[in-house]
Amino acid sequence: MKILILEDEKALSESVCEFLGTAGHICESAYNIKNAIDKVVDFKYDILIVDIGLPDGSGIYFIEEVKKMNYSAGILIISAKDSVSQKIEGLDKGADDYLAKPFHLAELHARIKSINRRLNFNGSNSININEININLDSHRVFVFETEIELTKKEFELLIFFSSNIDKVITKATLSEHLWGDEMDYADSYDFIYSHIKNLRKKLTNAGSKDYLKTIYNVGYKFSNE
């Protein structure tokens, strides 16, 4: 998943990003509302982690602005103020969950995965695409009864395609989703082709149909037909 954390405590933001990065996610930081809005305008995130008390306003305002954009990301509020009224306000404005500080990073990760399952996979831990079975928690992938070993990037690609069945996804979107700010230093999308090629090969070698379609000069589409 690609995650944006809006948190002005840099030490906490860095700690969260490091933890989520080791779990295979792309995590980017914003330290104020203006910077966060700029990021969501330019990039697509799966999850937004939003603090309430920020130097240029309330995280509730940010949530309201995001909802006006019809932005589809899941939203998790984090705040030191563990009051019922604040929880209700945040959830009423469109947040999906609320976690009070201080929190354990493992619980934060569990909440993030739960939001993603609810929004994209009907709350299930498992994705089934015909002969392909994907376990979101264990990161195990099977074609029929054969388990295939995927790299972190290949697994994230498969999950991204699985949540965007039959949608044409550009190379730019794929690269931004899986590499985030690191893409500022890339001079081509050749590495995308390499990851796609490896993922397709591993799936088809295990007996899967080739669901990955190349859309010439545009990008790729994952069709389960």
Phi and psi in degrees as GROMACS dihedral restraints (atoms count N, CA, C in turn):
[ dihedral_restraints ]
;  ai    aj    ak    al  type     phi  dphi    fc
    3     4     5     6     1  -105.1    20    10
    4     5     6     7     1   125.3    20    10
    6     7     8     9     1  -127.2    20    10
    7     8     9    10     1   135.9    20    10
    9    10    11    12     1  -111.7    20    10
   10    11    12    13     1   129.8    20    10
   12    13    14    15     1  -112.1    20    10
   13    14    15    16     1   119.7    20    10
   15    16    17    18     1   -99.3    20    10
   16    17    18    19     1    98.9    20    10
   18    19    20    21     1  -152.9    20    10
   19    20    21    22     1   126.2    20    10
   21    22    23    24     1   -85.5    20    10
   22    23    24    25     1   -11.8    20    10
   24    25    26    27     1   -82.1    20    10
   25    26    27    28     1   101.8    20    10
   27    28    29    30     1   -62.7    20    10
   28    29    30    31     1   -36.9    20    10
   30    31    32    33     1   -62.6    20    10
   31    32    33    34     1   -43.1    20    10
   33    34    35    36     1   -67.0    20    10
   34    35    36    37     1   -44.2    20    10
   36    37    38    39     1   -59.2    20    10
   37    38    39    40     1   -44.8    20    10
   39    40    41    42     1   -65.0    20    10
   40    41    42    43     1   -38.7    20    10
   42    43    44    45     1   -63.5    20    10
   43    44    45    46     1   -44.5    20    10
   45    46    47    48     1   -63.6    20    10
   46    47    48    49     1   -45.7    20    10
   48    49    50    51     1   -62.8    20    10
   49    50    51    52     1   -40.1    20    10
   51    52    53    54     1   -64.6    20    10
   52    53    54    55     1   -44.9    20    10
   54    55    56    57     1   -63.2    20    10
   55    56    57    58     1   -47.2    20    10
   57    58    59    60     1   -67.5    20    10
   58    59    60    61     1   -32.0    20    10
   60    61    62    63     1   -64.1    20    10
   61    62    63    64     1   -39.8    20    10
   63    64    65    66     1   -68.1    20    10
   64    65    66    67     1   -21.8    20    10
   66    67    68    69     1   -85.7    20    10
   67    68    69    70     1     1.1    20    10
   69    70    71    72     1    98.2    20    10
   70    71    72    73     1     7.5    20    10
   72    73    74    75     1   -96.2    20    10
   73    74    75    76     1   159.4    20    10
   75    76    77    78     1   -96.9    20    10
   76    77    78    79     1   121.2    20    10
   78    79    80    81     1  -124.3    20    10
   79    80    81    82     1   129.2    20    10
   81    82    83    84     1  -122.3    20    10
   82    83    84    85     1   156.1    20    10
   84    85    86    87     1  -116.2    20    10
   85    86    87    88     1   147.6    20    10
   87    88    89    90     1  -135.7    20    10
   88    89    90    91     1   139.0    20    10
   90    91    92    93     1  -107.7    20    10
   91    92    93    94     1    -1.6    20    10
   93    94    95    96     1  -152.1    20    10
   94    95    96    97     1   167.2    20    10
   96    97    98    99     1   -64.7    20    10
   97    98    99   100     1   -42.5    20    10
   99   100   101   102     1   -58.0    20    10
  100   101   102   103     1   -47.3    20    10
  102   103   104   105     1   -63.5    20    10
  103   104   105   106     1   -39.0    20    10
  105   106   107   108     1   -65.9    20    10
  106   107   108   109     1   -42.4    20    10
  108   109   110   111     1   -63.5    20    10
  109   110   111   112     1   -40.8    20    10
  111   112   113   114     1   -58.2    20    10
  112   113   114   115     1   -40.4    20    10
  114   115   116   117     1   -69.0    20    10
  115   116   117   118     1   -43.5    20    10
  117   118   119   120     1   -71.0    20    10
  118   119   120   121     1   -25.7    20    10
  120   121   122   123     1   -68.0    20    10
  121   122   123   124     1   -38.3    20    10
  123   124   125   126     1   -88.9    20    10
  124   125   126   127     1   -26.6    20    10
  126   127   128   129     1  -132.4    20    10
  127   128   129   130     1   158.8    20    10
  129   130   131   132     1  -102.6    20    10
  130   131   132   133     1   123.0    20    10
  132   133   134   135     1  -114.7    20    10
  133   134   135   136     1   150.6    20    10
  135   136   137   138     1   -83.7    20    10
  136   137   138   139     1   -37.9    20    10
  138   139   140   141     1  -135.2    20    10
  139   140   141   142     1   138.0    20    10
  141   142   143   144     1  -114.3    20    10
  142   143   144   145     1   121.8    20    10
  144   145   146   147     1  -100.9    20    10
  145   146   147   148     1   120.5    20    10
  147   148   149   150     1  -125.7    20    10
  148   149   150   151     1   120.8    20    10
  150   151   152   153     1   -79.4    20    10
  151   152   153   154     1   155.6    20    10
  153   154   155   156     1   -87.1    20    10
  154   155   156   157     1   -50.9    20    10
  156   157   158   159     1   -86.6    20    10
  157   158   159   160     1   108.4    20    10
  159   160   161   162     1  -126.8    20    10
  160   161   162   163     1   157.6    20    10
  162   163   164   165     1   -63.7    20    10
  163   164   165   166     1   -25.8    20    10
  165   166   167   168     1  -115.1    20    10
  166   167   168   169     1    23.6    20    10
  168   169   170   171     1   141.7    20    10
  169   170   171   172     1  -164.5    20    10
  171   172   173   174     1   -97.9    20    10
  172   173   174   175     1   143.6    20    10
  174   175   176   177     1   -62.3    20    10
  175   176   177   178     1   -22.8    20    10
  177   178   179   180     1   -61.9    20    10
  178   179   180   181     1   -40.5    20    10
  180   181   182   183     1   -61.3    20    10
  181   182   183   184     1   -42.8    20    10
  183   184   185   186     1   -59.6    20    10
  184   185   186   187     1   -44.1    20    10
  186   187   188   189     1   -60.5    20    10
  187   188   189   190     1   -43.1    20    10
  189   190   191   192     1   -60.2    20    10
  190   191   192   193     1   -42.7    20    10
  192   193   194   195     1   -66.5    20    10
  193   194   195   196     1   -39.4    20    10
  195   196   197   198     1   -63.5    20    10
  196   197   198   199     1   -41.8    20    10
  198   199   200   201     1   -65.8    20    10
  199   200   201   202     1   -32.8    20    10
  201   202   203   204     1   -63.2    20    10
  202   203   204   205     1   -27.2    20    10
  204   205   206   207     1   -81.8    20    10
  205   206   207   208     1    -4.0    20    10
  207   208   209   210     1    58.1    20    10
  208   209   210   211     1    37.7    20    10
  210   211   212   213     1   -74.1    20    10
  211   212   213   214     1   135.3    20    10
  213   214   215   216     1   -94.1    20    10
  214   215   216   217     1     3.0    20    10
  216   217   218   219     1   -68.3    20    10
  217   218   219   220     1   150.7    20    10
  219   220   221   222     1   -74.2    20    10
  220   221   222   223     1   149.4    20    10
  222   223   224   225     1  -125.7    20    10
  223   224   225   226     1   125.8    20    10
  225   226   227   228     1  -118.7    20    10
  226   227   228   229     1   118.9    20    10
  228   229   230   231     1   -85.0    20    10
  229   230   231   232     1   136.1    20    10
  231   232   233   234     1  -124.2    20    10
  232   233   234   235     1   134.5    20    10
  234   235   236   237     1  -161.2    20    10
  235   236   237   238     1   147.6    20    10
  237   238   239   240     1   -75.8    20    10
  238   239   240   241     1   -18.0    20    10
  240   241   242   243     1   -88.6    20    10
  241   242   243   244     1    95.9    20    10
  243   244   245   246     1   -90.9    20    10
  244   245   246   247     1    63.9    20    10
  246   247   248   249     1  -105.8    20    10
  247   248   249   250     1   148.5    20    10
  249   250   251   252     1   -62.0    20    10
  250   251   252   253     1   -42.5    20    10
  252   253   254   255     1   -63.0    20    10
  253   254   255   256     1   -38.1    20    10
  255   256   257   258     1   -70.3    20    10
  256   257   258   259     1   -39.6    20    10
  258   259   260   261     1   -59.3    20    10
  259   260   261   262     1   -47.3    20    10
  261   262   263   264     1   -62.9    20    10
  262   263   264   265     1   -42.9    20    10
  264   265   266   267     1   -61.5    20    10
  265   266   267   268     1   -45.9    20    10
  267   268   269   270     1   -62.5    20    10
  268   269   270   271     1   -44.0    20    10
  270   271   272   273     1   -68.8    20    10
  271   272   273   274     1   -37.1    20    10
  273   274   275   276     1   -64.3    20    10
  274   275   276   277     1   -31.7    20    10
  276   277   278   279     1   -80.6    20    10
  277   278   279   280     1    -7.9    20    10
  279   280   281   282     1   124.4    20    10
  280   281   282   283     1     0.6    20    10
  282   283   284   285     1   -68.2    20    10
  283   284   285   286     1   152.2    20    10
  285   286   287   288     1   -95.8    20    10
  286   287   288   289     1   -21.8    20    10
  288   289   290   291     1  -162.5    20    10
  289   290   291   292     1   168.6    20    10
  291   292   293   294     1  -141.4    20    10
  292   293   294   295     1   132.4    20    10
  294   295   296   297     1  -132.2    20    10
  295   296   297   298     1   123.5    20    10
  297   298   299   300     1   -83.4    20    10
  298   299   300   301     1   141.9    20    10
  300   301   302   303     1   -81.1    20    10
  301   302   303   304     1   149.5    20    10
  303   304   305   306     1   -76.2    20    10
  304   305   306   307     1   153.8    20    10
  306   307   308   309     1  -136.1    20    10
  307   308   309   310     1   158.4    20    10
  309   310   311   312     1   -82.9    20    10
  310   311   312   313     1   138.3    20    10
  312   313   314   315     1   -61.1    20    10
  313   314   315   316     1   -33.1    20    10
  315   316   317   318     1   -64.9    20    10
  316   317   318   319     1   -37.9    20    10
  318   319   320   321     1   -69.0    20    10
  319   320   321   322     1   -40.2    20    10
  321   322   323   324     1   -56.8    20    10
  322   323   324   325     1   -45.6    20    10
  324   325   326   327     1   -63.6    20    10
  325   326   327   328     1   -41.0    20    10
  327   328   329   330     1   -63.5    20    10
  328   329   330   331     1   -40.1    20    10
  330   331   332   333     1   -64.4    20    10
  331   332   333   334     1   -41.2    20    10
  333   334   335   336     1   -61.2    20    10
  334   335   336   337     1   -47.1    20    10
  336   337   338   339     1   -64.1    20    10
  337   338   339   340     1   -37.5    20    10
  339   340   341   342     1   -64.5    20    10
  340   341   342   343     1   -43.2    20    10
  342   343   344   345     1   -61.2    20    10
  343   344   345   346     1   -44.8    20    10
  345   346   347   348     1   -62.3    20    10
  346   347   348   349     1   -41.1    20    10
  348   349   350   351     1   -63.3    20    10
  349   350   351   352     1   -42.9    20    10
  351   352   353   354     1   -64.7    20    10
  352   353   354   355     1   -41.8    20    10
  354   355   356   357     1   -77.0    20    10
  355   356   357   358     1   -37.5    20    10
  357   358   359   360     1  -111.2    20    10
  358   359   360   361     1   -23.3    20    10
  360   361   362   363     1  -133.6    20    10
  361   362   363   364     1    29.7    20    10
  363   364   365   366     1    55.3    20    10
  364   365   366   367     1    32.1    20    10
  366   367   368   369     1    79.3    20    10
  367   368   369   370     1     3.8    20    10
  369   370   371   372     1   -87.1    20    10
  370   371   372   373     1   149.1    20    10
  372   373   374   375     1   -83.9    20    10
  373   374   375   376     1    -7.8    20    10
  375   376   377   378     1  -128.0    20    10
  376   377   378   379     1   138.9    20    10
  378   379   380   381     1  -112.8    20    10
  379   380   381   382     1   128.4    20    10
  381   382   383   384     1  -118.2    20    10
  382   383   384   385     1   119.1    20    10
  384   385   386   387     1  -122.2    20    10
  385   386   387   388     1    90.9    20    10
  387   388   389   390     1    54.0    20    10
  388   389   390   391     1  -115.4    20    10
  390   391   392   393     1   -82.9    20    10
  391   392   393   394     1    -3.5    20    10
  393   394   395   396     1   -97.5    20    10
  394   395   396   397     1   129.6    20    10
  396   397   398   399     1  -122.5    20    10
  397   398   399   400     1   128.7    20    10
  399   400   401   402     1  -121.8    20    10
  400   401   402   403     1   124.7    20    10
  402   403   404   405     1   -98.1    20    10
  403   404   405   406     1   116.5    20    10
  405   406   407   408     1   -70.5    20    10
  406   407   408   409     1   -31.1    20    10
  408   409   410   411     1   -81.2    20    10
  409   410   411   412     1   -44.1    20    10
  411   412   413   414     1   -88.3    20    10
  412   413   414   415     1   -11.2    20    10
  414   415   416   417     1    61.0    20    10
  415   416   417   418     1    34.1    20    10
  417   418   419   420     1  -103.6    20    10
  418   419   420   421     1   140.3    20    10
  420   421   422   423     1  -126.9    20    10
  421   422   423   424     1   132.1    20    10
  423   424   425   426     1  -123.9    20    10
  424   425   426   427     1   142.2    20    10
  426   427   428   429     1  -113.3    20    10
  427   428   429   430     1   114.7    20    10
  429   430   431   432     1    54.8    20    10
  430   431   432   433     1  -117.8    20    10
  432   433   434   435     1  -104.1    20    10
  433   434   435   436     1     4.1    20    10
  435   436   437   438     1   -96.1    20    10
  436   437   438   439     1   123.0    20    10
  438   439   440   441     1   -82.6    20    10
  439   440   441   442     1   136.9    20    10
  441   442   443   444     1  -115.1    20    10
  442   443   444   445     1   144.6    20    10
  444   445   446   447     1   -94.6    20    10
  445   446   447   448     1   118.1    20    10
  447   448   449   450     1  -113.7    20    10
  448   449   450   451     1   147.8    20    10
  450   451   452   453     1   -71.7    20    10
  451   452   453   454     1   169.4    20    10
  453   454   455   456     1   -58.1    20    10
  454   455   456   457     1   -43.6    20    10
  456   457   458   459     1   -68.2    20    10
  457   458   459   460     1   -39.2    20    10
  459   460   461   462     1   -64.5    20    10
  460   461   462   463     1   -40.7    20    10
  462   463   464   465     1   -64.2    20    10
  463   464   465   466     1   -45.1    20    10
  465   466   467   468     1   -63.3    20    10
  466   467   468   469     1   -37.5    20    10
  468   469   470   471     1   -60.2    20    10
  469   470   471   472     1   -46.5    20    10
  471   472   473   474     1   -63.0    20    10
  472   473   474   475     1   -42.2    20    10
  474   475   476   477     1   -64.0    20    10
  475   476   477   478     1   -42.6    20    10
  477   478   479   480     1   -62.9    20    10
  478   479   480   481     1   -44.2    20    10
  480   481   482   483     1   -64.0    20    10
  481   482   483   484     1   -38.7    20    10
  483   484   485   486     1   -64.3    20    10
  484   485   486   487     1   -29.7    20    10
  486   487   488   489     1   -91.6    20    10
  487   488   489   490     1     3.3    20    10
  489   490   491   492     1  -135.7    20    10
  490   491   492   493     1    45.3    20    10
  492   493   494   495     1   -57.2    20    10
  493   494   495   496     1   132.5    20    10
  495   496   497   498     1    67.4    20    10
  496   497   498   499     1    11.5    20    10
  498   499   500   501     1   -99.7    20    10
  499   500   501   502     1   137.0    20    10
  501   502   503   504     1   -78.3    20    10
  502   503   504   505     1   124.3    20    10
  504   505   506   507     1  -116.2    20    10
  505   506   507   508     1   123.6    20    10
  507   508   509   510     1   -73.2    20    10
  508   509   510   511     1   160.5    20    10
  510   511   512   513     1   -62.9    20    10
  511   512   513   514     1   -35.9    20    10
  513   514   515   516     1   -63.4    20    10
  514   515   516   517     1   -42.3    20    10
  516   517   518   519     1   -64.1    20    10
  517   518   519   520     1   -44.0    20    10
  519   520   521   522     1   -60.3    20    10
  520   521   522   523     1   -46.4    20    10
  522   523   524   525     1   -65.9    20    10
  523   524   525   526     1   -42.0    20    10
  525   526   527   528     1   -66.3    20    10
  526   527   528   529     1   -37.3    20    10
  528   529   530   531     1   -68.1    20    10
  529   530   531   532     1   -39.8    20    10
  531   532   533   534     1   -96.2    20    10
  532   533   534   535     1   -19.3    20    10
  534   535   536   537     1  -123.2    20    10
  535   536   537   538     1   -13.3    20    10
  537   538   539   540     1    57.8    20    10
  538   539   540   541     1  -135.8    20    10
  540   541   542   543     1   -62.5    20    10
  541   542   543   544     1   -20.5    20    10
  543   544   545   546     1   -62.0    20    10
  544   545   546   547     1   -22.6    20    10
  546   547   548   549     1   -66.4    20    10
  547   548   549   550     1   -15.9    20    10
  549   550   551   552     1   -62.0    20    10
  550   551   552   553     1   -21.1    20    10
  552   553   554   555     1  -103.2    20    10
  553   554   555   556     1     1.8    20    10
  555   556   557   558     1   -89.1    20    10
  556   557   558   559     1   143.0    20    10
  558   559   560   561     1  -106.8    20    10
  559   560   561   562     1     0.7    20    10
  561   562   563   564     1  -163.2    20    10
  562   563   564   565     1   173.7    20    10
  564   565   566   567     1  -106.3    20    10
  565   566   567   568     1    20.6    20    10
  567   568   569   570     1   -59.7    20    10
  568   569   570   571     1   -34.1    20    10
  570   571   572   573     1   -66.8    20    10
  571   572   573   574     1   -27.7    20    10
  573   574   575   576     1   -61.7    20    10
  574   575   576   577     1   -46.8    20    10
  576   577   578   579     1   -57.5    20    10
  577   578   579   580     1   -40.5    20    10
  579   580   581   582     1   -63.4    20    10
  580   581   582   583     1   -44.7    20    10
  582   583   584   585     1   -66.9    20    10
  583   584   585   586     1   -41.1    20    10
  585   586   587   588     1   -62.2    20    10
  586   587   588   589     1   -45.2    20    10
  588   589   590   591     1   -59.1    20    10
  589   590   591   592     1   -45.4    20    10
  591   592   593   594     1   -66.2    20    10
  592   593   594   595     1   -41.4    20    10
  594   595   596   597     1   -63.3    20    10
  595   596   597   598     1   -46.6    20    10
  597   598   599   600     1   -59.8    20    10
  598   599   600   601     1   -43.9    20    10
  600   601   602   603     1   -63.2    20    10
  601   602   603   604     1   -43.3    20    10
  603   604   605   606     1   -65.8    20    10
  604   605   606   607     1   -39.7    20    10
  606   607   608   609     1   -67.6    20    10
  607   608   609   610     1   -49.0    20    10
  609   610   611   612     1   -70.2    20    10
  610   611   612   613     1   -34.3    20    10
  612   613   614   615     1   -63.8    20    10
  613   614   615   616     1   -26.8    20    10
  615   616   617   618     1   -87.1    20    10
  616   617   618   619     1    -1.7    20    10
  618   619   620   621     1   109.8    20    10
  619   620   621   622     1     4.3    20    10
  621   622   623   624     1   -78.3    20    10
  622   623   624   625     1   151.1    20    10
  624   625   626   627     1   -66.8    20    10
  625   626   627   628     1   158.7    20    10
  627   628   629   630     1   -88.0    20    10
  628   629   630   631     1    97.6    20    10
  630   631   632   633     1   -89.2    20    10
  631   632   633   634     1   -13.0    20    10
  633   634   635   636     1   -84.3    20    10
  634   635   636   637     1   116.7    20    10
  636   637   638   639     1  -110.1    20    10
  637   638   639   640     1   133.3    20    10
  639   640   641   642     1   -87.9    20    10
  640   641   642   643     1   125.7    20    10
  642   643   644   645     1  -100.7    20    10
  643   644   645   646     1   108.1    20    10
  645   646   647   648     1   -53.8    20    10
  646   647   648   649     1   129.8    20    10
  648   649   650   651     1    64.6    20    10
  649   650   651   652     1    10.0    20    10
  651   652   653   654     1  -124.1    20    10
  652   653   654   655     1   -62.4    20    10
  654   655   656   657     1   170.5    20    10
  655   656   657   658     1  -128.4    20    10
  657   658   659   660     1  -141.7    20    10
  658   659   660   661     1   158.5    20    10
  660   661   662   663     1  -139.3    20    10
  661   662   663   664     1   135.8    20    10
  663   664   665   666     1  -104.3    20    10
  664   665   666   667     1   110.2    20    10
  666   667   668   669     1  -114.0    20    10
  667   668   669   670     1   129.1    20    10
  669   670   671   672     1   -91.6    20    10
  670   671   672   673     1    16.4    20    10
